[in-house]
Amino acid sequence: MDETNVKSFEPAGVSAAGAVELVESLEANIGRVLKGKSEVIRLAVVSILARGHVLIEDVPGVGKTTLAQSLARSLGLTFQRIQFTSDLLPSDIIGVSVFSQKRDEFEFVAGPIFANVVLADEINRASPKTQSALLEAMGERKVSVDRSRYDLPLPFFVLATQNPHEYTGTFPLPESQLDRFLMALQVGYPPRGEERALLISGGVESDLESLSPVLSRDQLLTLQQRAASVKVAEKLADYMLVLAESTRNSEDFLLGVSTRAIQDLYRACQATALCAGRDYAIPDDVQQLAPSVLGHRVALRHQAGDLGVARDAIQRELERIPVPI
């Protein structure tokens, strides 16, 4: 990401208590729609504060799109939803140059990627060629069309949903695409009480439609800037690096985590500390976040493609590494 765009922003003063209050209001607003999933909501919010993209993977019908939509609606930002299908083309996402007879020249018509929050619904139903159209946008917040580059609006987030890869009509996301998601989340089935209430009430559509933004763009940028200033001790940074090296050297992994992955873990720990009202990160932050931040980026020698198994493998690596004191 182009850090200068964020650092040049002059935020109004927000105290640590004020930051926690803003985060709690955002989580509560999302929780009005996605009930009984406070941990998943917190992880999604942490990803946004860490300036990262979120992949929500689970079976159909458990609230993946609801989480993405409620998060987008709770932020005072421009929003676009793209339904990924097998016939979707890269130009349907990025845009296309069309000839203007009035001006006697080609003009670029921006696609739906030019929004602050982009919901890529069922991303793995599109072909690999179409999926690759997101790589530059997610990595650099820019897109290239006909030898010209265009800046995307800031902040810029991709909230993507996908069904497990063994489902009919899906294409597995390549490693380079997965590595651009700061976190991969699984919603899971709701608790029985919440599912019963959902059944009796007739669904969450009306609640979702009435959801209003609780965070402005300026407030979000302020929180992101505060998160980036959270202190991370050198011992804690070394702890993350040892974890990365253990995945690269372990016989359980065909592919260990990348440098980008550890940078994302670092930023996620900063954002988690901010949400907890701290100006410093602690080892518990690493242990809590590592499975969700790293699990989708590794390849295992056995049971490849299973997100839950990959997370368990990351957890085992954590248990082998001494915690810094």
N, C-alpha and C positions, 0 to 999 in steps of 0.2 A: 504494500500500500504506500502511496505517496504521503509520508508523514507530515510534510510541510503544510498540506491542506488542513490537517487537524491542529498542528501546533500554532498556526497563524491565527486560530480562533481565540478571541479573548473572552473567556467565560465569566459570567457573574459569579461572585463568591458563593460556594456551596460548602457548608460544613460537613464533617463526617456524619453527624447525625442527620443532616439534611439529605445526604446521599443515600443513606439507609432508608429514609422515609420515601424518597422517590422510587427506589428499587422495590420496596414493599408495596407501594401503590400500583406499580406496573404488574407485579406478580399477582396481586389481589384481583386486578382487572381481568387478567387472563384466566385466573381461577374461577371467575364467574361462569365461564363457559366450559373449561376443562377441569372438572371437579375431581378431587382425590388424587391429583398428580402434582403435588407441590414440588417434589424433587426434580421431576422432569422440567417443570416450568423454571425453576431456579437455574438449572444447567443451560436452558435456552437463553435466559436473560444474561447469564455470565458470558456466553458466546458473543452476544450482541455488544456487551460492554467491552469485550476484548477485541472488537472489530473483526469478528470472524463469521464465517458462513456455517449454517447448520444443516445437517442431513438427518432426516427423521425416517428411520427404517422400521417397518413392522408389517404385520398382516393387515389386509384390508379391513376397514370398519372399526378401528379402535381409536380414531381421533387424530391421525397424523395431520391431515389437512386442517382440521379444527384448531390444532395447536399453532400451525403456521399462520392461519388467517387471524386468529385472535391476537397473536403477537404483533402482526403487521398492523392491525386495526388499533392497537393500543399505543402505537407510536405515531406522532404527528408528522408523518412522512408520506411522500408519493408512493403509490403501491400499484404493482401490476402482477397479474396471475397469468402464467403460461401453462396450458395443459399439454404435456408432452405426449406425443403419439408417434407411431411408427412412420408416418408420412410428414412429420414436422421437418422443416428445412432450416439450416442456419440463418438464412435471411429472414425467416419468420421471427427469429429471436433478436438478431442484431439490427436489422434494417436493410435497406437497399437503395442504390442510386437510381433515380428515374430521370428521364430527359424532360426538361421543362421547355416547351415551345415558346413560352412567353419570354424566358431569359436566354433561350438558345444555348443551354448548357445543362449538364447533369446536376441534380440536387440530391442530397442525402436525406432520405426519409427515415427517421429514427424508429427502431423497433421497441418492443416492450421492455427490453433490457435497460432502457434509459429511465429507470425509476430508482428511488432510494431502497425500496424493499421489493424484491422479485420472488414470487412464489413459483418455484419450478415443480409443478405437481406431477407425481409419478415420473420422475426424471429418467428412470431406467426403462421406460417404454419407448424412448426415442433411440434412433440408430446411433452408433458410436460417432459418426460424422457430425451429427447434430449435437451430441453431448459435448464434443470438442469445441463447439462455438462458445462455450462458457469458460474455457480455460483462461484465456487472456483477461476476460472481464473479472473473474474471481481472483486471479493472481495479481493483476496490475491496475484494476479499476479503469481500464481503457478497452476500446475495441478498435479493430482495424478493418476498414472497408475500402477497396479500390485504392490502395497505397496511401490512404489517409488514416490518421488515428484520431479518435474522439474520446474525450474524457467523460466518464460516467459521473452522475451527481454523487456528492458525498453528504452524509454517509451512504454506503452501498452494501447491501446484504443480499445473499441468496439463501432463501429458506426452501430446501428441497425435500420432497417426500419420495420414498420408493418402497415398492413391495419386495419381499425377499426374492433373490435372483432365480430361485427355482420355479417361480410362478410363470404361467403361460404368457408369452408375449413380452418378456423382459430381456434386456441386454445388460450384462454386468458392467458396472462402471469401471473404467481402467484405473490403475494405481495413481496415475497423474491427476485424475479428476478427484478421486477420494482424498488425496493428500491436500487438496485445497479447501476441504471442509474442516473447520477447527474442531467440530465435535459431531459425533454420530449418536443419536438418541433413539431409544425405543420407548414407545408410550406404554404398551402393555394393556391388558384388560383392566377396566376400572374395578374398584372394590364393589362387593355385592350391593351394599347399601346405595352407593352412588349410581350403579347400573340400574337398580330398581327405581330410584327416583327419576332417572333419565327415561326409563320405559314408561312410567306413569305420566310424566310431563309432556311426552310427545317429541322430545328431541331438544337440541340446543340452537336451532336455526334462528328463532326469534331473539334469543339472548345474543347471538353472534351479530345479528343485524343491528342491534341497539348498542353495540359496544362502541364507546367513544374513546378518542386518544386521551391518555393521562400523562404523556410525556411529550414535550415539544422538541423540535430539532435542536434548539440551543441547549436545552437541558440534557439531551442525550449526548451531545458533543462535550458538555461539561463533565458528565459522568465518565465518558471515555477518557478524557484528559486526566481526570483524577485517578482513574484506574492505572493509567500508564505511569503515574508518579509513585505508585505503591512500591515500597522498598522490598527488594529480594536479596537476602544475604548471599554472599559468595558460596558459602557451604551449601545453601539450598540449591543454587544454580548447579553446583558440582553434583549434587544428588540427582538432579534431572539428567545431567550428562552421563552419569554412571548407568542410569536406567536405560538411556538410549543405547549405550554401548553394549549393555547386557542383551538387548534384543538382537543386536547385530552379530553377536558372538555365540548366542545360544543355538544349540542343535535343534531346538523346537521351532525355530523361525527360518523360513526361506528368505524372507525380506524383513529387515529391521526397520525401525522408525527413521524418518529423514530429519535433516536439520530443521526444515520448516516445521515439522511436528513438535520438536522441542521448543522452538520459538513460540508456537501456539500454546503449548503447555505453560510456558513462562507467563504469557499474557493472561491466560485463563486463571492462573494462581493470583495474579495481581487483581483481576476483576472479582474473584471470589473473596479476597481479603476486603475489598471495598464494600461488597455486599454485607459483610459481617461487621463493618464499622471499624476495621483495622487499617493502619497505614503501613503494614508489613505482612508479608506472606509467611506461612509456617509449613512444616512438613506434612501436616494433615491435609493441607490444600492439594499438595502433589498426589497424595495417596487417594484422595477423594476423586480427583479429576482424571488421573492418568488413564484408567480404563476407557472412559468416554472420549478422551482426546486422542489416544493412541490406538485403540482397539481396531478401528476400521482401516488403519494405515499399514498394518503388518500382514504378512502372509505366513501361514503355518504350514508345516510339513504334512500335517494330518488335519482333516476336517476343514479344509480351506473354504473360505466364504461364509463361515458361521460367525456372526458378530459376537454372540454370547461366548463362544469358545475362545475367540481371540481376546476378549476382555478378561476372561479367566486366566489366560496365559500371561497377560500383562500384570495381573494381580499376583501371580506366582513369582514373577520377576521382582516385584516390589517387596515381597516377603523375604527374598534372599538378600536384599541390599540393606546394610546398616543405616538406620535413620540418623541424620546429623543432629548433634546436640548443640 
